């Protein structure tokens, strides 16, 4: 972070960088889901539903809808990285969404209409890891941001 001519902090905070990076990864994953070869069984890629047999990296079940969700989640992360508060909301809120998706994936039948995104067991556990990691980043990095802003406010 650098300082402006009037002494204000300018640049990205660590939490903003984290939200930007997470958003960029989701954007990349969304794009990769549409690339044959990186996505195996590409010819079976369906719009939605458990019938889509396409597998990102040969592991994670994807569909057009699933890829669009990744793209939108990525765009949201990049957009929300504009401020520390929005970055915190993106990481913690997004992490909570991923934990809900993890539980949802554990509860639904994989071969039922409820699996409309679709997800497989590998997706379920990736959702768990993403949820915990995003919430962890949001909480840990916002603590430093709050301390920094309190210090800045106290010195004025």
C-alpha positions, 0 to 999 in steps of 0.5 A, spaced: 500 500 500 502 506 498 500 513 501 497 519 497 500 526 497 495 528 502 497 522 507 491 517 505 492 510 504 492 508 497 492 501 494 489 494 495 489 491 502 490 484 503 483 482 504 482 486 497 487 482 494 485 475 497 478 477 494 481 479 487 485 472 487 479 468 489 474 471 484 480 470 478 480 463 480 473 462 480 473 466 473 478 461 470 475 455 473 468 457 469 472 458 463 476 452 463 469 448 464 468 450 457 474 448 454 474 440 451 480 436 454 481 440 460 474 438 461 473 431 459 467 428 456 466 434 453 461 432 448 456 430 454 456 437 457 449 439 458 445 445 460 444 443 467 442 436 471 445 430 473 446 427 466 451 432 464 457 427 464 463 432 463 468 433 468 473 439 469 480 436 470 477 429 469 474 430 477 469 435 478 462 434 475 460 440 471 454 443 466 453 449 462 449 452 468 455 450 473 460 453 469 456 460 469 455 460 476 463 459 477 463 465 472 458 469 476 462 468 482 468 470 479 466 476 477 462 478 483 469 477 487 473 481 482 467 487 483 467 486 490 475 487 491 474 494 490 473 495 498 475 492 504 468 491 507 465 488 500 471 483 500 470 481 507 463 480 505 465 476 499 469 471 502 465 470 508 458 470 505 461 466 499 464 461 504 458 460 507 454 459 501 459 454 499 458 450 506 451 450 504 452 447 498 457 442 501 451 440 506 446 440 500 451 435 496 451 430 502 444 430 502 441 430 495 441 423 491 446 424 486 442 421 480 436 425 482 433 432 479 435 435 486 442 435 483 441 440 478 447 444 478 450 438 478 455 436 483 459 429 485 462 427 491 469 431 489 465 437 488 462 436 495 469 436 498 471 441 494 465 446 496 467 444 504 474 446 503 472 452 499 467 454 504 472 453 510 478 457 506 474 463 504 471 464 511 478 463 514 481 468 509 475 473 510 475 473 518 483 473 519 484 478 514 479 483 516 482 483 523 488 486 520 484 491 516 480 493 522 486 494 527 489 498 521 483 503 520 482 504 528 489 506 528 488 511 522 482 514 526 486 514 532 492 518 529 487 523 526 
